[in-house]
Amino acid sequence: MSSDIFPSNRVYKFLKVEEYFGRYQEWEKLGSAVGHSFNKNAKTLSLKFKNADSSDCLMLIEVLQNDALRVRFNPTKSTEAE
C-alpha cells in the first residue's frame, strides 16, 4: 500500500472519509484466516492472516464486556504482544 494514502505526518489527525476511502481499490486484501488462538485470561481472540508479501499479520479481538468488543488490526503486527 502506498504511503501516500496514510502519510506519516498525518498520524492521529482528522481525515475526511473521502480521503480515507478515496483509493481503497489500491489496498491489499486479506484472504481467509490461516490460524487462530484464544487467550481465556485476557479474553482475546487472535486471527492470523498472510499479507501479500507472505508475512504474518494479526487481528486481535478483545472481549471488554458481554456486549462490547474491541477490534485491533495493524498489518505490520504479527503477535498478540505487539
Buried (B, 14 or more C-beta within 10 A) or exposed (E): EEEEBEEEEEEEEEEEEEEEEEEEEEEEEBEEEEEEEEEEEEEBBBBBBBBEEEEBBBBBBBBEEEEEEEEEEEBEBBEBEE
